[in-house]
Every structure is written in structure tokens, then in C-alpha cells.
Amino acid sequence: MDLASWMDTYRGIAAELSLDEERDAEATALLSSLLDERVVPSVAALRSSVGGNVVGVWGAGPSLERDLNAVLDGGLLHSMVNFVADGAVTAFLEGGAVPDTVFTDLDGPGKDLLRASSLGCTTVIHAHGDNMPLLRSMVRAFTGPVVGSTQVRPAPPRVLNLGGFTDGDRAAHWACELGAPAAFLFGMDLGTTVGHYSKRCLSGPQLDRKLAKLRIAGSLLSSLAARMAIYNFTSSGSRIPSIPNASFSELLAIVVKVKSH
């Protein structure tokens, strides 16, 4: 990823959503300090964990349960490396599965995030100007592998910027940077309905802001499709431009093809 190009993208988003770049930088420094005594996975180790496999990117949209059940029933979940966004971790745990990596800014289900970590899931904790209290209270409670994420200039090796803005599209950007040959999107409705596993009881300006972020996620995913093969398995919601919808048989065919090489 070209950091200068990403920063231009970020600043456009920041202008739209009234984000404070200095506060985001402050949060990045805080997260780096909180991870100072931990051995964080290197980019090489993260790339090795993907291992050139198809990555399933799981959002927390309304179709999440239906998509997850279809993949579980079809026996394909463990044929992919699974990157899940924040609240989607709950659906995985309820289904008896543990994600490979969770992407979170810690505003989701804290107990489930910590449980997944205790079961060996890698957690990518995102720092931004609004979540510094959560960083202070939660980061040191994670027992599994943790690496930091930021949307501004990184503080390597503990806090990285591999692109992405929301937890869901950030997971796809990381999949691309870590060498996945293809990504499938699940639970990425990106429409006007907030899923059961996402933030609940939003209304007014909060809901408007959430929907704006979903729109931005869709735009970023569309742009990312120029850099890697992305397919949308999501069974409802809005179509994402430049990303073809895919059936279970197409998912199976691509997973088998990748594993045979």
C-alpha cells in the first residue's frame, strides 16, 4: 500500500466525517505504548498465517447468520482464513467457530473479543481519536496475539497501517496486503439496515453516521477490487460496484483452485 495515497483518501474521509487527524495520531501513540511490553506479530508472520489462502471477510450485517450457516453447512469455513469485523465474532463463537483474526476498534462485544483472543485468535486493535478510553481499559486484557492498527501514520512494528477505514473493509485491505489471492465478502450488506451483530439501537445522527461509514466502506472495497480478486457472497443488501456477486458453487470452485496451486 502506498501510504501517501492512503493519507489523501483518509483526509477526504476525515473532512466528510469531521475526524481529527491529530487525535487519531495521539491514539496511535497511545496504542503503541500499551503494546510496548508485548511481542506483536510481524508483517511476515501475519503474511505466513494467511499462507496464500482465500480469505473470508466477515461483516456484521443482517445477512451474517445466513451466510455463516451456509458456509458451515457446506463444510467450507476451515478451507478459508477468516477475518471478522468486530461484532461478527459473536456469531462465530455462537456457531462453535473461532476466527483467525478479528478487526476491532473495541466498541463491540468486549467479552466475546476477549474470549476469541483466549482461544488463539489474533486481534487487530484499531486506534482512533474517539476510542482512547477503551484502549486504556481493554488492550492489556487480551491474552492472544495482538497487533495495532491506525488510519493515520503508523508506529511500526506495533501499530500498522495497511489501509481500510471501517473494521470490515480494513479486514479486506489487510487480506490484500498480506498476500491473499482472493477474498470473499460475507455479511457485508452495506445497505440501510444495521445488523443484529453490529451496533444496536442507533437513531438520528448516530444512525446517519453509521450509514455514511457503510457507504465509505463500499467505496473503499470497490477501489480495492482493482488490486485483488474480491467476490461478494453476501445474501442481501446493496451490490458493491466492481465486485461480482458469487454463489456457493463459485466459492467452492475458487477455494479448490487456490488450494491446488
C-alpha positions as CSV (number, residue, x, y, z in Angstrom):
1,M,0.0,0.0,0.0
2,D,1.2,3.5,-0.8
3,L,0.9,5.4,2.4
4,A,0.8,8.9,0.8
5,S,-2.1,7.8,-1.4
6,W,-3.9,6.4,1.5
7,M,-3.4,9.6,3.5
8,D,-5.1,11.5,0.7
9,T,-8.0,9.1,0.9
10,Y,-8.1,9.3,4.7
11,R,-8.1,13.1,4.7
12,G,-11.1,13.1,2.3
13,I,-13.0,10.8,4.8
14,A,-11.8,13.0,7.7
15,A,-13.3,16.1,6.0
16,E,-16.6,14.3,5.4
17,L,-16.9,12.9,8.9
18,S,-15.2,15.7,10.8
19,L,-12.4,13.5,12.1
20,D,-9.4,15.0,13.9
21,E,-6.1,13.7,12.4
22,E,-4.1,14.9,15.5
23,R,-6.4,12.9,17.8
24,D,-6.0,9.9,15.6
25,A,-2.2,10.3,15.8
26,E,-2.5,10.7,19.6
27,A,-4.4,7.4,19.8
28,T,-1.8,5.7,17.6
29,A,0.9,6.7,20.0
30,L,-1.2,5.6,23.0
31,L,-1.8,2.2,21.4
32,S,1.9,1.7,20.6
33,S,2.8,2.5,24.2
34,L,0.2,0.0,25.5
35,L,1.7,-2.7,23.3
36,D,5.2,-1.8,24.3
37,E,5.7,-4.8,26.5
38,R,4.1,-7.4,24.1
39,V,5.7,-9.3,21.3
40,V,3.4,-8.4,18.4
41,P,3.2,-10.5,15.2
42,S,5.4,-9.1,12.4
43,V,4.0,-8.4,9.0
44,A,6.0,-11.5,7.8
45,A,4.3,-13.7,10.5
46,L,0.9,-12.3,9.5
47,R,1.6,-13.0,5.9
48,S,2.6,-16.5,6.7
49,S,-0.6,-17.0,8.7
50,V,-2.6,-16.2,5.5
51,G,-0.4,-18.6,3.6
52,G,-1.7,-17.6,0.2
53,N,-5.2,-18.9,1.0
54,V,-8.5,-17.4,0.2
55,V,-9.6,-15.0,2.9
56,G,-13.2,-14.8,4.1
57,V,-14.0,-11.3,5.2
58,W,-17.0,-11.3,7.6
59,G,-19.0,-8.2,8.3
60,A,-21.7,-7.9,10.9
61,G,-24.6,-7.0,8.6
62,P,-28.1,-8.5,8.6
63,S,-27.1,-11.4,6.4
64,L,-24.3,-12.6,8.6
65,E,-26.1,-15.5,10.3
66,R,-27.5,-16.8,7.0
67,D,-24.1,-16.5,5.2
68,L,-22.2,-18.2,8.1
69,N,-24.7,-21.1,8.3
70,A,-24.4,-21.6,4.5
71,V,-20.6,-21.9,4.7
72,L,-20.7,-24.0,7.9
73,D,-23.3,-26.4,6.4
74,G,-21.2,-26.6,3.2
75,G,-18.1,-27.5,5.2
76,L,-16.0,-24.6,3.7
77,L,-15.3,-22.4,6.7
78,H,-12.0,-24.1,7.5
79,S,-10.9,-24.0,3.9
80,M,-10.5,-20.2,4.2
81,V,-8.6,-17.9,6.5
82,N,-11.3,-16.0,8.3
83,F,-11.0,-12.3,9.1
84,V,-14.0,-11.0,11.0
85,A,-15.1,-7.5,11.8
86,D,-15.8,-6.7,15.5
87,G,-19.4,-7.9,16.3
88,A,-19.2,-10.8,13.8
89,V,-17.0,-12.5,16.4
90,T,-20.1,-13.3,18.4
91,A,-21.8,-15.1,15.5
92,F,-18.7,-17.2,15.0
93,L,-18.5,-18.2,18.7
94,E,-22.2,-18.9,18.8
95,G,-21.6,-21.2,15.8
96,G,-18.8,-23.1,17.6
97,A,-16.1,-21.5,15.4
98,V,-13.1,-19.3,16.2
99,P,-12.0,-16.7,13.7
100,D,-8.4,-16.5,12.6
101,T,-8.3,-12.7,13.1
102,V,-10.7,-10.1,14.5
103,F,-10.6,-6.5,13.5
104,T,-12.0,-4.2,16.1
105,D,-11.9,-0.6,17.5
106,L,-13.1,-2.2,20.8
107,D,-16.7,-0.7,20.6
108,G,-18.1,-4.2,20.0
109,P,-18.8,-7.2,22.3
110,G,-15.9,-7.0,24.7
111,K,-16.4,-10.4,26.4
112,D,-16.5,-12.2,23.1
113,L,-13.5,-10.3,21.7
114,L,-11.5,-11.4,24.8
115,R,-12.9,-14.9,24.6
116,A,-11.8,-15.3,21.0
117,S,-8.4,-13.9,21.9
118,S,-8.1,-16.5,24.7
119,L,-8.8,-19.2,22.1
120,G,-5.9,-18.1,20.0
121,C,-7.5,-15.6,17.6
122,T,-5.2,-12.8,16.5
123,T,-6.8,-9.4,17.3
124,V,-6.1,-6.3,15.2
125,I,-6.9,-3.4,17.5
126,H,-7.6,-0.1,15.8
127,A,-6.7,3.2,17.3
128,H,-8.6,6.4,16.5
129,G,-9.4,9.7,18.3
130,D,-12.7,8.5,19.8
131,N,-11.6,5.2,21.4
132,M,-8.7,6.1,23.7
133,P,-10.5,5.3,26.9
134,L,-11.3,1.8,25.5
135,L,-7.7,1.4,24.5
136,R,-6.6,2.2,28.1
137,S,-9.1,-0.1,29.7
138,M,-9.0,-3.1,27.4
139,V,-5.8,-3.6,25.4
140,R,-3.8,-5.3,28.2
141,A,-6.7,-7.7,28.9
142,F,-6.2,-9.6,25.6
143,T,-4.2,-12.8,26.1
144,G,-3.8,-13.9,22.5
145,P,-1.7,-12.3,19.7
146,V,-2.4,-8.6,19.3
147,V,-1.2,-6.1,16.7
148,G,-2.2,-2.4,16.4
149,S,-3.9,-0.6,13.5
150,T,-4.3,3.0,12.6
151,Q,-5.8,5.1,9.9
152,V,-3.0,7.7,10.0
153,R,0.8,7.5,10.0
154,P,1.7,4.1,11.7
155,A,4.1,3.4,14.6
156,P,5.7,0.2,13.4
157,P,6.2,-2.5,14.4
158,R,3.4,-2.4,17.0
159,V,0.9,-0.2,15.1
160,L,0.5,-0.7,11.3
161,N,-1.5,1.0,8.6
162,L,-2.3,-1.5,5.8
163,G,-5.3,0.5,4.7
164,G,-9.0,0.5,5.4
165,F,-11.4,2.6,7.4
166,T,-14.2,0.5,8.9
167,D,-13.5,-2.8,10.6
168,G,-14.9,-4.7,7.7
169,D,-13.2,-3.0,4.8
170,R,-10.0,-2.8,6.8
171,A,-10.0,-6.6,7.1
172,A,-10.2,-6.8,3.3
173,H,-7.3,-4.3,2.9
174,W,-5.2,-6.3,5.2
175,A,-6.0,-9.5,3.3
176,C,-4.7,-7.8,0.2
177,E,-1.5,-6.6,1.8
178,L,-0.9,-10.0,3.4
179,G,-0.9,-11.8,0.1
180,A,-4.4,-13.4,-0.2
181,P,-5.0,-14.3,-3.8
182,A,-8.8,-13.7,-3.4
183,A,-11.3,-12.5,-0.7
184,F,-14.9,-13.4,-0.3
185,L,-17.2,-11.0,1.5
186,F,-19.9,-12.3,3.9
187,G,-22.3,-10.3,6.0
188,M,-21.3,-7.1,4.1
189,D,-24.8,-5.8,3.3
190,L,-23.7,-2.1,3.4
191,G,-27.3,-1.0,3.0
192,T,-29.6,1.0,5.2
193,T,-30.2,-1.7,7.8
194,V,-27.8,-2.2,10.7
195,G,-27.3,-5.9,11.6
196,H,-28.1,-7.6,14.8
197,Y,-24.4,-8.2,15.5
198,S,-23.5,-4.6,14.8
199,K,-24.3,-1.6,16.9
200,R,-27.8,-1.7,18.2
201,C,-30.5,1.0,18.8
202,L,-28.9,3.7,16.6
203,S,-31.1,6.6,15.6
204,G,-30.9,10.1,14.4
205,P,-27.3,11.5,13.8
206,Q,-25.7,8.3,15.1
207,L,-27.5,6.2,12.6
208,D,-26.8,8.7,9.8
209,R,-23.1,8.5,10.7
210,K,-23.1,4.7,10.7
211,L,-24.8,4.6,7.3
212,A,-22.2,7.1,6.0
213,K,-19.4,4.8,7.2
214,L,-21.0,1.8,5.4
215,R,-21.2,3.8,2.2
216,I,-17.5,4.7,2.6
217,A,-16.7,1.1,3.2
218,G,-18.4,0.1,0.0
219,S,-16.4,2.8,-1.9
220,L,-13.1,1.6,-0.5
221,L,-13.9,-2.0,-1.3
222,S,-14.8,-1.1,-4.9
223,S,-11.4,0.6,-5.2
224,L,-9.6,-2.3,-3.6
225,A,-11.1,-4.6,-6.3
226,A,-8.6,-3.2,-8.7
227,R,-5.8,-4.7,-6.6
228,M,-7.1,-8.1,-5.7
229,A,-9.9,-10.5,-6.7
230,I,-12.9,-9.9,-4.4
231,Y,-16.3,-11.7,-4.6
232,N,-19.4,-10.9,-2.7
233,F,-21.2,-13.9,-1.2
234,T,-23.4,-11.6,1.0
235,S,-27.0,-12.8,0.5
236,S,-28.8,-9.4,0.9
237,G,-28.1,-5.7,1.0
238,S,-26.6,-3.5,-1.6
239,R,-24.5,-4.5,-4.5
240,I,-20.9,-3.2,-4.3
241,P,-19.7,-1.7,-7.6
242,S,-16.8,-3.6,-9.3
243,I,-17.3,-6.6,-7.0
244,P,-19.3,-9.5,-8.5
245,N,-21.8,-11.5,-6.5
246,A,-20.8,-15.1,-6.1
247,S,-22.7,-18.3,-5.3
248,F,-21.7,-21.2,-3.1
249,S,-20.5,-23.2,-6.1
250,E,-18.3,-20.3,-7.2
251,L,-16.9,-20.1,-3.7
252,L,-16.2,-23.8,-3.7
253,A,-14.5,-23.7,-7.1
254,I,-12.2,-20.8,-6.2
255,V,-11.2,-22.3,-2.9
256,V,-10.4,-25.6,-4.5
257,K,-8.5,-23.9,-7.3
258,V,-6.4,-21.8,-4.9
259,K,-5.6,-24.8,-2.7
260,S,-4.5,-26.9,-5.8
261,H,-1.8,-24.4,-6.7
